[in-house]
Amino acid sequence: MSPYFLSSNLNMHNLYVSPSSSTLHLSNHITKPKFHPFQNSHSHNFSSSPLRLTIDGFACPSSSFFQTVGKSSPFFISNPKMDSFRVFAASSVPEAQSDEGKQTSGLVQSLQLGFMFATWYLLNIYFNIYNKQVLKVYPFPATVTVFQFGFASLVSNLIWTLNLHPRPKISRSQLTAILPLAVAHTLGNLLTNISLGKVAVSFTHTIKSMEPFFTVVLSSLLLGEMPTLWVVSSLLPIVGGVALASMTEVSFNWIGFGTAMASNLTNQSRNVLSKKLMANEEEALDNINLYSVITIISFFLLVPYAIFSEGVKFTPSYLQTAASQGLNVRELCIRSVLAAFCFHAYQQVSYGILEKVSPVTHSVGNCVKRVVVIVSSVIFFQTPVSPINALGTAIALVGVFLYSRAKRIKPMPKTKEA
């Protein structure tokens, strides 16, 4: 054992170890100023100051055990093992408090993330319900999509005006890179609305579970990312499940099926192209600003097409036609606004989640969202579902989950031959 010499200064008592003895000594010796530049010559109450333990030049954490020691010096402690036990137990208190603080912070973050996921799912449910109700009595998907883009553009500009999010400065080169994303975004949402107007919500989302298949194909073609064997294997139940569900779908319609499948292609093209854009740090925008900018561009791209293909459908006669099919003009307008709000809000929440979790975790969450939307729409609209149809949908969704898990498995690095 080694003797312990304790010296007192302005704010701290020091405990020193010397390898020459096996006893512990406590003294009120004031150290020299050259070793403690913040020290002065005032006397102190020993028990009111924390202790610092220094062993062979290494500082150890302070212990509240020593603060109970009186001024008397020198003194001897006859049980070094008990002293050592008490010193380490006391020094672990700050670490325990720190761990407790981390656990509390982690719990708060988990609750916040859980609330965001629940909000994401809830907004998706309401969007699909309101959107289907509107398209059912007002069969003009281009006009409905224009309204949703316009509402989202208005909200985005309001967020920038109120400084809730920094307004981006778009250069000409950025605009050139973003324009293909906006075209894909426009087509993806338009095609989805066309499909929702033709077939059941559950069937549209079953077809849209094919998104991973298009992601793998487009990533291979445009980014040169070759999929692993696990990823390719996970695509088999997705394709098989969608095929089984399509063959037994009561509301099957080739236009609805084709537009939903085409929306997979355009939406995944947008995602792959945005990944390519984000790889260039000079051209990159944050997720929220990127979504807002492409939505505004999509609004201006789609307005001419909607007028050319469907005409101006906001006249009282068209609104009255919708009213004759179950929704009066007031209800139609309210549901259109609610659908547009949910459309914008769930996109923003989705990007907010993506900033907090990994893309793979977000993909798993998106898979669960698909299940929630399908089940809720079947219950709300009382969609007839056969056992084989339900089995096909379930197989496809399990495949999507396996795909998200397979993406976690990184390929083994190739070893260079000598």
N, C-alpha and C positions, 0 to 999 in steps of 0.2 A: 504494500500500500504506500501511498505518498501523503505527506502533510498538505493541508489546505490552509492557505493564508488568505484572509479576507480583509480588504482595505476599504475605507469609506471615502466617498467624494461627494460632490454637490448633489447629484441626482441618482447615484448608483453605487452599490457596494460590489466589490469584485472578489471573486474567489479564485485563488491560484493554486495550481498543483505543482509540487516539486518532487522529483523522484528520490528524495533522500530519506523519507521517513514514512511511517504508516499511520500518522495521526492527523487530525484536522484542527487547524488553529484559526481563530477569529480575532481580528484586531481592528481598532479604529484608526489605524495608520492611514494618513492622508497621502495619496500618491503625489508624485512630483508633477508640476505643471507641464513639463516637457512631454510627458506621456499622456496627459489629459488636458488638452488646450482649453476646454470649456469648464475647468474646475476652478473654484475659488476657495478661500480660507474659512468660510462660515462653517459653524458646527451644525450637525444634522441629527435628527432622530433616526436611529438605524432602522427601526421597524417600519418607517413610513416610506422607504425607498425600495425599489425592486432590486433583485440580485442578478449579477451576471457572473456566470461560471466560465473560467478560462483554464483550460487544461493544456499544458505544453504549448501555449500560444494560440490555441483554438477556442473561440468563444462558443459557449453552450447556451441554450435557451434559459431564460430566467425561471426561477421556481418560487412559488408562493410559500413553500415550506420554510424557507430561510427567513421570510419576513416576520415570522413569529419569534425569532431569536432576539434577545435583549441586547443591551449595550455591553454587558460584561465580556471581557476579553482578557486573556485567551481562555478557551474552553476546549474540552475534548469530547468526542463522540465515540462510544465504545463499541457500537454495532455498525460497521461500515456497510454491511449488506442492506440493512434497513434504510440507511441514509441513501444509498444508491437507488433503492426501490422507490423511495419517496420523491427523490429528485426527478427521476424519469417519469413518474406518474404525474407530477405537477407540470412538468414541461410539456406533457402531451395534451393538456387542456386547450391551449390555443389551436392546436391542430384539429382537435375534436370539434371545436367551435367553427373552425374553417370548413371542415367536412360537412357539418350540419348546415352551414350557410349555402354550400354548394348543392346539397340535397334539396333545400328549400327552393333555390333558384331553378334547379332542374325540374322540380315539380311544377312550378309556375309556368315554365316554358312548355312542359308537356300538356298542361291544361290549356294553354293558349293555342298550341298546335291542334289539340283535339277539337277545340271550339272552331278553329278555322276549317278543319276537315268537315265537321258537321254542317257549318254554314255553306261550304262548297256543295255538299250533297243536297242540302235543302233547296238552295237556289236552282240547282239543276232540275230537281223534281218539279218545282213550280214553273220554271221556264218551259219544260216539255209539256206540261199540262196546259198552261195558258196558250202556248204557241199552237198546240194541236187544236184547241178550241177555236182559236181565231182562224186558222187555215181551213178548218172544217166548214165554216160558214162564209169565209172570205177567201176563195181559192185563187189568190194572186200572190204566189210565193216571192216573186221579184219585188213587188211593192212592199210586202211585209218585211223582207230583208233590208230594203232601202230604209224603211222606218227604223229598224233596229240599229242599223249602222249610223243613221242620223242622230238617234238618241244617244248612242255611245259616244259619238263625236262631240255632242253638246256637253256631256258629262266630263269628258277628257279636258275640253277647253276650260270648263268651270274649275276643275282641279288645278290646272295650271294658273288660272287667273287668281285663285285664292291662295296660291303658293303652298298647296298641300303636297305638291310634288314638283321638282324643278322642271321647267320647260326646256325641251331639247333644242339645240341649234343644229339644224340639218344642213349639211353641205351638199353640193351638187353630186359628188361621188357617192355619198350616203343615200341620196334620193335614188340614184341609179341602181344601187344595190338593193334598196328596199322595194322598189317597184315590182319586181317579180314576186316577192312575198305578198304584196297587196293583191296582185292578180289571183294568186293561189288562195288567199284568204277569202276573197270575194266569191270565187267559184265554189269553194268548200262550203261556205255558209248557205249560198243560194241552192246548191244541190241537196244539202241536208234538209232545207225547208221544202223543197219539191218532194223529197221522199216522205217527209212527215205528213204532207198533204195527201199522199196517195196510199200509204200503208200504215199499219199500227205502229205506235211509238216503240213498243217492245221489239218489233221486227226490225225497224230501222237501227236500233241500237245493237241488236244481235249482229246485223251486217257490219256495223261500224266496229265491232270487236275484231274485225280483220285488219285493223290499222297496223299491228306489229308486222304482218306479212309485207305490207307496202313499205314500212320503215326499213326492213332488212333489204328488200330489193333496191330501193332508191339509195340507201346508204352505200350499197355495193357499187351501184352505177355512177353516182355523183361524187361520193367521198372516198371510194376505194376501200371501204371498211368491209372486210370479209367476215361473215358470221362464223361462230364456233359451231361444233357439232351439236352442242346442247341447245343452242338457239334454234338451229334448223329443226331439231327434233320437236321443240315446243310448238312449232308452227303447224305440225300435222294435226293435232287435236283441234286447233283453231279452224283450219280449213274444213276438216271433216265435220265439226260441230255446226258451222254455218251452213254447210251443204245439207245436213240432215234437217236443220230447222227450216231452211228455205223450202224443201220438198214438202213439208207438212204444214206450212203456214197458211191459215185460213184466208188472211187478207193479202195473199201474194199478188203482186202486180209488177210486171216487168219494168215499168217506168220507175216505180218506187225502189225496186231492187237495184236497177242500173244506176240511178242517181245516188243512192246510198253508197254503192261500191265506188262510184266516181268521186264522191266526196272524200272517201278514204285516200284515194290517190292524190287529190289536190291538197288536202290537209297535211298529209305526210310530206308532200313536196315542200310545203311551206315550212314545216319543222326542220327538214334536212337543210333547206336553203338558209334558214335563220341560223342554224348551227354553223354553216359555212361562213355566214356574215359575222357571227360572234367570234370566230377564230381570228378575225382581223381586228386587233385592239383599237386601231385608229378609226375604224368604221363602226365599232360596236356601240349599241345603246343598251340601257338597262331594259329588263323585260317589260315593265309597265309602259315606258315610253315607246318601245318598239310596237307593242300591241296598239297603243293609242294612235300612233302615226299611221300604221297600216290600216286601221279601221277608218280613219278620216279619208285616206286615199281611196279605200274601197267604196265609201259612200259616193264620192265623185265619179268613180268608175261605173258604178251600178245604176245611177240615176238615168243616164241616157238609154241604157239597155231596158230598164223597167218601163220607161215611157214608150220606147219603140215596140217592145214585145207585148205589153199589157195595156198601154195607154194610161190615161189619168183616171184612177179608180177611186178618187176621194169625193166623187160627186154624190149628192144625196140619193140618187136613184140606186147606185151600187150599194150604198150603206143600208138602204131600205131592203134591198134584196137579201143582204146578210141578216137583217132583222127578221125577215120572214122565215128564216131557217133555224130560229131558236134563240138568237142573241139580239137584243135591241141595240140601237146605235150607242147608247150610253155604256152598256155592258161591253160592246165590241171595243170601244175606245179605251175603257179602263183595262181590259185584258191585254190589249195591244201594248199599252204603256207598261203594265206590269211585266209582260214577257220581255220587252226591250230592256227594262231595268234589270231583271234577273239575268238576261243575256250578258249585259256589260259587267254586272257585279260578280257573277261566277267566274268570268274570265280574269278579273282583277284579283279575286281571292286565290284562284289557281296559280297565278304568277307569284302572288305573295307567299304561298306555300312552297313553291319551287325555289324561292330564295332561302328558305329555312331548312329544306331537306334535300337529299340527293335525288338526281333524276330517276334512279331505280325505285326509291321509296315513293316518289310522286307517281310513277307508273303503276305501282301496286295500288296506291290510293285511287287512281283513275279506273283501275279494274273493279275495285269495290264500288266506285261511283256508278259504273255501268250496271252492276247487279242491282243496286238500289233503285236506279231509274227504271229498269225493266220491271222489277217486282211492283214498284209503286204505280206504274202506268197500267199494268195488268189489273191491279186491284181497283184503281180509280175508274178506268174506262170499261172494266169488266170484259176484257178481251178474252175470247175463247182460246184456250191453249190445250192442245192434245198432249198426252204423255210423251210421245216421240218428239214433238216440237220442244217441249220443256227439256228433254234429255239432250237434244242437239244444242240448245242454248247453253245448258250447263256445261257440256263438254267444251264448247268454244270458250266460255269464260274461264274454265279451269286451264285451258291452253294459254290464255292471256296471262294468268297468274304464273304459270310455269315459265313463260317467256320472260316475265319480269325477274324471276328468280335466276333464270339462266344467264341473264345479262350481268349478274353479279360475279359469275365465274369467269375469271380472266384467263386467256390462253397462256399456256406455258411458253416462256421465252425460248427462242431458238438458240441452241448452243452452237458456237462457232467451232468448226473443226480445225484442229491444229494443222 
